[in-house]
Amino acid sequence: MALERPPATKWGKHEDLKKFRPANDITVKFHTVTDKMQGFIWLSQNYHVTTNQIIGLNFPGAIENGRVIPEVVNWYLHNHVEFNCPETFDKKNRVFKGGEKIAIPARVLNIEDPIVIVAPSKNTNIWVGAGYKIGMTAVVAGNETGKIVCTSLDEPLNVFSATSTGTRLGLGLGASGSPMIVVITSMKDPQELNGMMDGGWGYNLALGPKLSSLFKAAKFRPLLSAAERYADMIKNGGKVGKAVSKLAEYNSQIVDIVKMAGMETDADKPQVLTIESPVGGFGAEISVVHTVTTWHFMNLM
């Protein structure tokens, strides 16, 4: 018979452990075994977590001092109400038969005694960055182009770049350019931005009155200064790379902007707010136009 022993009683009553299942909010998914060859090593390689993390999550007490205890694993595979796995050919261990549901851990900090499993925090789906825009209007029509570099508030080292092209219709004359802050919400993957179109009257100035008073507050001045600095680097061809992630340090101010602008974090498509800096611009232009902007994802950085 396969070598088995129950886990230490500090992990709970054995009758309760025979029904133990990890909570949904601390797992990435529950993998259903479809082939007996899908063992712990196979799961580790396919989900990029260690075998210890998988075993520690599914079978409390099966990891001691950083080592897997095969006898405890065998006990679970035999006695758990959802497993009842058969013995291996040499009758020393047990093996999946197919149909077992194995929890894949989200993030495991410590799988020994005591076990501490941390569920991922709820993502904000907010991205923030900086860039520049150049545009011109000739009486009733015009165009504009821009480039941005943004980082995720959820993962500050997740950085991407994108460009924009816009068509203007309205009344005005002149050409101008300026650095800008960019806030994007409701976006999980930056490639969702590729090919997306948005716009409106006074596209970048529609929220001007509110934002003008907003930036009079002292707490927003460092954010604006940082955005101007990075935007200037982008405009001049500087390789800002991951340095733009420093903008995420202004997390609370960015969340305040999102709330004030009435932006959603779980909309059907990304929502983009560009805030032109009141300083650091160039050129001269007076225009009231309707702009339709198309975004073009470039690359992750």
Sequence and secondary structure as in RCSB ss.txt:
>XXXX:A:sequence
MALERPPATKWGKHEDLKKFRPANDITVKFHTVTDKMQGFIWLSQNYHVTTNQIIGLNFPGAIENGRVIPEVVNW
YLHNHVEFNCPETFDKKNRVFKGGEKIAIPARVLNIEDPIVIVAPSKNTNIWVGAGYKIGMTAVVAGNETGKIVC
TSLDEPLNVFSATSTGTRLGLGLGASGSPMIVVITSMKDPQELNGMMDGGWGYNLALGPKLSSLFKAAKFRPLLS
AAERYADMIKNGGKVGKAVSKLAEYNSQIVDIVKMAGMETDADKPQVLTIESPVGGFGAEISVVHTVTTWHFMNL
M
>XXXX:A:secstr
        GGG  HHHHTT    GGGEEEEEE  STT  HHHHHHHHTS HHHHHHHHSTT EETTEE HHHHHH
HHHHSTTT   B TTSSSB   S  EEEEES EEE SSS EE         EEEEEEEEEEEEEEEEEEEEEEEE
EESSSTT EEEEEEEEEEEEEEEEEEEEEEEEEEES SSGGGGTT EEEEETTTTTTHHHHHHHTTSGGGHHHHH
HHHHHHHHHHTT   GGGGGGGGGGHHHHHHHHHHHT  SS SS EEEEEE SSS EEEEEEEEEEEEEEEEEEE
 
